Amino acid sequence: MKKIKVLENEYEIIIDNQLSFNLADVEKIITEYFEPYDYILGDYSYGKLRLKGFYDNMNKMVNSINNFNDVDNYIKCFCAYNCKYFILKKIKNDKLS
């Protein structure tokens, strides 16, 4: 899997549906708001990139609207039909300080 760096965080591209991932597009709209999330879904609806953050099921911040276990349902219900999308997984830095 391809790895990228955005906002000082490293991510792995775990899904790149229809080869949709474009780093320049992500860098234009991503903000610090997404830093705590374990996953970021990017979908192109009507020609514009939208981002949505999700937490791993074991994360204490997880709830019903941002649980990564429900990402397929989110894509089905809230993304344009057959849209291009990608999913980034944050690479955790387990080094001790």
N, C-alpha and C positions, 0 to 999 in steps of 0.2 A: 504494500500500500504506500501511496505517496504521502510524504510529510511536508507540512508547511508551517510558517511562523507568522502569526498575526497578533498585534498588540502584545508583544513579548510572551505570548503563549504558543506552545507547539501543539499542532493538531495533526491527526492522521485522517486522510480522506477515506472513509470506510465504504461509502456509496457515492458513485458518480453517474447517476442515471442520465442516459443520453449524452454523456460527456459534457455535462453542463457546468462543471466547476470553472470559475474564472477568478483568479486571485485579485485582479484589479477591481472587479466589481465588488468583491467582498470588502476590500480595503476602503472603498468609497463610503460604505454605509455602516460598517461594524463600529461599535462603540464599547466603552468599558462596561456597559450594562451586561454584555454577554460573558464577561470574564468568569463569573462563578459557575456557569453552566458546564456540565460534563460533555454535552453534545450540542451542536448547532446545525439546524436544518436550514438549508437555503433553497428556496423554490422560486422559479421564474413564472409569474402569473401576469399575463398581458404585457409581456416585455420588460417587466421590472422585477428586480431581485428583492425577495422578502426573507428575513431571517427570523427564526424562532429557536429559543433555547430550551433544552431538556436536561433533566437530571437523571442520573443512574438511579435505579430502584433502591439502592442502599444509601443514597445521599440523604442526609437529614432534612434537606430543603425540598425534597420531592413531594408533590401533591398530584391530584388527579389531572390537572391541566398541563403539567410539565413532566410527566413520567415518560421516560424513553420507551418503556414497554408499550406505550400507546401511540408511538410515532406513525405506524402504518395507518391507524385509524385517523390520525390528524391529516395525513397526506390525502386519504380518501375523502374526508369530509370538508377540509378547509383549503385545499389547494385546487387549482384549476385542473380539470380533467386532462390526464396524459401530459402534465407539465414536466418540464425539466427540473430536476432537483438533485441536491447532493447533501451528504451528511458528514460533518466533521466531528471527530472524537478527540477530546482534549487528552494530551499525553501528560500524565501526572509526573511531577518531578518529586521522586521519593528520597532525594538526598537530604541528609540531616544538616541543619544549619549549625 
